[in-house]
Amino acid sequence: MGTVTNIAEKTETEFTETAMTLYEQALAIQVTDKPTYTAAGEFGKTLKDLERKIVDYFAPLKKAAHEAHKAITKRETDELSPVREAMDCVRRSMNKYLADVEAARLKAEEALRKEAEERARKEQERLLAQAAKAEEKGLNDRAEELMEKAENVYVAPVTVERDVTVKTDTVSLSAAMETEVSVTDLKAFLAGLVQRNLAPTMIDVKMAPLKSWVKANAIKSFPGLAIREVPKARIR
């Protein structure tokens, strides 16, 4: 085992030393004409050969490490699977209870709101009736005062508090309303962003498919894109 490790360390040291030497040489390269362009290409071929050797050297090591990682990950997944399935089952049951509690809370809140609105309506009717009687008696100031009170009858907001907080020696439970979002129509969503002039910070454009689409369709210009052809050296 020690011999294998020593050989590996020696090989990697040689790679490092060669790479650093070539790196220093690369810094001095200036391409100004066809001969220096050719020389740079030949030097690039040397770099590509070294790159291939390094990749080939690490390939079996990466494969072994990947296989070991897969095996360990599978063992971890096998151990965690029943635990997570059990947790999902518990959460579903708890969330159903919370949904039932929330539905009951909203129903109670709606009933109290209607009661408050009904009391306000009856109070308005009472004040308007008094205003009408005062007007019949010629008490115009009093009638106007009563009508103003009727217009300003206030219906206070009604709220029923959630009561799902639990705290024991071993667990603390609470509930919060979470926002769930899903994209049902990507085109409509993007059009909405544009219409409202919002910064699309939540959009992650995948450049590889975009570039392939541009090339496949021979697109030279497109709104929002900068497309240009630039020469790139290829070394084979």
C-alpha positions as CSV (number, residue, x, y, z in Angstrom):
1,M,0.0,0.0,0.0
2,G,2.8,2.3,0.9
3,T,4.6,1.7,-2.4
4,V,1.4,2.5,-4.4
5,T,1.0,5.7,-2.4
6,N,4.6,6.7,-3.0
7,I,4.3,6.1,-6.8
8,A,1.1,8.1,-6.9
9,E,2.7,11.0,-5.0
10,K,5.7,10.9,-7.3
11,T,3.5,11.0,-10.4
12,E,1.4,13.8,-9.1
13,T,4.6,15.8,-8.1
14,E,5.9,15.3,-11.7
15,F,2.6,16.5,-13.1
16,T,2.8,19.6,-10.8
17,E,6.4,20.4,-11.7
18,T,5.7,20.0,-15.5
19,A,2.5,22.0,-15.3
20,M,4.2,24.9,-13.5
21,T,7.1,24.9,-15.9
22,L,4.8,25.0,-18.9
23,Y,2.7,27.7,-17.2
24,E,5.7,30.0,-16.8
25,Q,6.6,29.4,-20.4
26,A,3.0,30.2,-21.5
27,L,3.2,33.6,-19.8
28,A,6.1,34.5,-22.1
29,I,4.3,33.6,-25.3
30,Q,3.4,36.5,-27.6
31,V,1.5,35.7,-30.9
32,T,2.3,38.4,-33.4
33,D,2.6,36.6,-36.7
34,K,2.0,33.2,-38.4
35,P,5.3,31.6,-37.1
36,T,4.6,32.6,-33.5
37,Y,0.9,31.6,-34.0
38,T,2.2,28.1,-35.2
39,A,4.6,27.9,-32.3
40,A,1.9,28.8,-29.9
41,G,-0.3,26.0,-31.4
42,E,2.5,23.5,-31.0
43,F,3.0,24.6,-27.4
44,G,-0.8,24.3,-26.9
45,K,-0.6,20.7,-28.2
46,T,2.0,20.0,-25.5
47,L,-0.4,21.3,-22.9
48,K,-3.3,19.3,-24.3
49,D,-1.1,16.1,-24.1
50,L,-0.3,16.9,-20.5
51,E,-4.0,17.6,-19.8
52,R,-4.9,14.2,-21.3
53,K,-2.3,12.4,-19.2
54,I,-3.6,14.0,-16.0
55,V,-7.2,13.2,-16.9
56,D,-6.3,9.6,-17.7
57,Y,-4.3,9.3,-14.5
58,F,-7.2,10.5,-12.3
59,A,-10.0,8.8,-14.2
60,P,-9.7,5.4,-12.4
61,L,-9.2,7.2,-9.0
62,K,-12.3,9.2,-9.6
63,K,-14.2,6.1,-10.7
64,A,-13.2,4.2,-7.6
65,A,-14.1,7.2,-5.4
66,H,-17.4,7.6,-7.2
67,E,-18.3,4.0,-6.8
68,A,-17.4,4.2,-3.1
69,H,-19.5,7.3,-2.7
70,K,-22.4,5.7,-4.5
71,A,-22.2,2.6,-2.2
72,I,-22.0,4.8,1.0
73,T,-24.9,7.0,-0.3
74,K,-27.0,4.0,-0.9
75,R,-26.4,2.6,2.5
76,E,-27.3,6.0,4.0
77,T,-30.4,6.2,1.9
78,D,-31.5,2.7,2.9
79,E,-31.1,3.6,6.6
80,L,-32.9,7.0,6.2
81,S,-35.7,5.9,3.9
82,P,-38.1,4.4,6.6
83,V,-37.3,7.3,8.9
84,R,-38.2,9.9,6.3
85,E,-41.3,8.0,5.2
86,A,-42.4,7.8,8.8
87,M,-41.8,11.6,9.2
88,D,-43.7,12.3,6.0
89,C,-46.6,10.2,7.3
90,V,-46.6,12.1,10.7
91,R,-46.3,15.5,8.9
92,R,-49.3,14.7,6.6
93,S,-51.4,13.8,9.6
94,M,-50.3,16.9,11.5
95,N,-50.9,19.2,8.4
96,K,-54.3,17.7,7.9
97,Y,-55.2,18.6,11.5
98,L,-53.8,22.1,11.0
99,A,-55.9,22.5,7.8
100,D,-59.0,21.4,9.7
101,V,-58.2,23.8,12.5
102,E,-57.7,26.6,10.0
103,A,-60.9,25.9,8.2
104,A,-62.8,26.0,11.5
105,R,-61.0,29.2,12.5
106,L,-62.0,30.9,9.2
107,K,-65.6,29.7,9.6
108,A,-65.8,31.1,13.1
109,E,-64.1,34.3,12.0
110,E,-66.7,34.7,9.1
111,A,-69.6,34.1,11.5
112,L,-68.3,36.7,13.9
113,R,-67.7,39.2,11.0
114,K,-71.3,38.7,9.9
115,E,-72.6,39.2,13.4
116,A,-70.6,42.5,13.7
117,E,-71.9,43.6,10.3
118,E,-75.5,42.8,11.3
119,R,-75.1,44.8,14.6
120,A,-73.7,47.7,12.6
121,R,-76.6,47.5,10.1
122,K,-79.2,47.5,12.9
123,E,-77.4,50.4,14.6
124,Q,-77.5,52.4,11.3
125,E,-81.2,51.6,10.9
126,R,-81.9,52.7,14.5
127,L,-80.0,56.0,14.0
128,L,-81.6,56.7,10.6
129,A,-85.0,56.0,12.1
130,Q,-84.3,58.5,15.0
131,A,-83.0,61.0,12.4
132,A,-86.3,60.6,10.4
133,K,-88.4,61.3,13.6
134,A,-86.2,64.3,14.5
135,E,-86.7,65.7,11.0
136,E,-90.5,65.2,11.3
137,K,-90.4,67.2,14.5
138,G,-88.4,70.0,12.8
139,L,-85.2,69.2,14.7
140,N,-83.1,69.5,11.6
141,D,-79.8,69.9,13.5
142,R,-80.5,66.8,15.6
143,A,-81.5,64.9,12.4
144,E,-78.3,65.8,10.7
145,E,-76.3,64.8,13.7
146,L,-78.0,61.4,13.8
147,M,-77.5,60.8,10.1
148,E,-73.8,61.6,10.4
149,K,-73.6,59.1,13.2
150,A,-75.3,56.5,11.0
151,E,-72.8,57.1,8.2
152,N,-69.9,56.6,10.6
153,V,-71.0,53.4,12.2
154,Y,-67.7,51.4,12.4
155,V,-67.4,47.6,11.9
156,A,-64.3,46.6,13.8
157,P,-62.1,43.9,12.1
158,V,-62.7,40.4,13.6
159,T,-59.9,38.0,14.1
160,V,-59.9,34.5,15.6
161,E,-56.4,33.6,16.8
162,R,-54.8,30.3,15.9
163,D,-54.3,28.1,18.9
164,V,-51.9,25.4,17.8
165,T,-48.8,26.2,19.7
166,V,-47.6,23.4,22.0
167,K,-44.5,23.3,24.2
168,T,-43.5,20.3,26.3
169,D,-40.2,19.2,27.9
170,T,-39.3,17.4,24.7
171,V,-40.9,19.2,21.8
172,S,-42.0,22.6,20.7
173,L,-44.8,22.8,18.0
174,S,-46.1,25.8,16.1
175,A,-47.7,26.5,12.8
176,A,-47.2,29.1,10.1
177,M,-48.9,29.8,6.8
178,E,-46.5,28.9,4.1
179,T,-46.7,30.2,0.5
180,E,-46.8,27.5,-2.2
181,V,-45.9,28.6,-5.7
182,S,-45.9,26.6,-9.0
183,V,-45.5,27.8,-12.6
184,T,-48.5,26.7,-14.6
185,D,-47.8,28.8,-17.7
186,L,-44.1,29.9,-18.2
187,K,-44.9,32.1,-21.2
188,A,-47.6,34.0,-19.2
189,F,-45.3,34.3,-16.2
190,L,-42.5,35.8,-18.4
191,A,-45.0,38.1,-20.1
192,G,-46.2,39.3,-16.7
193,L,-42.6,40.1,-15.6
194,V,-42.1,42.2,-18.7
195,Q,-45.4,43.9,-18.4
196,R,-44.8,44.9,-14.8
197,N,-41.2,45.9,-15.6
198,L,-39.9,43.6,-12.8
199,A,-36.3,42.5,-12.6
200,P,-36.3,38.7,-13.5
201,T,-33.9,37.8,-10.7
202,M,-35.6,34.5,-10.2
203,I,-34.9,33.4,-13.7
204,D,-31.8,31.3,-14.4
205,V,-31.1,31.1,-18.1
206,K,-29.3,27.9,-19.2
207,M,-26.6,29.2,-21.5
208,A,-25.8,25.8,-23.2
209,P,-29.3,25.2,-24.5
210,L,-29.7,28.9,-25.4
211,K,-26.5,28.8,-27.5
212,S,-27.6,25.5,-29.2
213,W,-30.9,27.1,-30.0
214,V,-29.3,30.2,-31.5
215,K,-26.9,28.1,-33.6
216,A,-29.5,25.6,-34.7
217,N,-31.8,28.4,-35.9
218,A,-29.0,30.5,-37.4
219,I,-30.3,33.5,-35.3
220,K,-28.2,36.6,-35.8
221,S,-30.1,39.0,-33.5
222,F,-32.8,38.6,-30.9
223,P,-34.4,40.9,-28.4
224,G,-32.4,40.9,-25.1
225,L,-29.5,38.8,-26.6
226,A,-26.0,39.9,-27.7
227,I,-25.0,37.5,-30.5
228,R,-21.6,37.8,-32.2
229,E,-19.2,35.6,-34.1
230,V,-15.7,35.5,-32.7
231,P,-12.6,33.5,-33.9
232,K,-11.5,30.9,-31.4
233,A,-8.3,28.8,-31.8
234,R,-8.7,25.0,-32.0
235,I,-5.7,22.7,-31.2
236,R,-5.8,19.1,-32.4
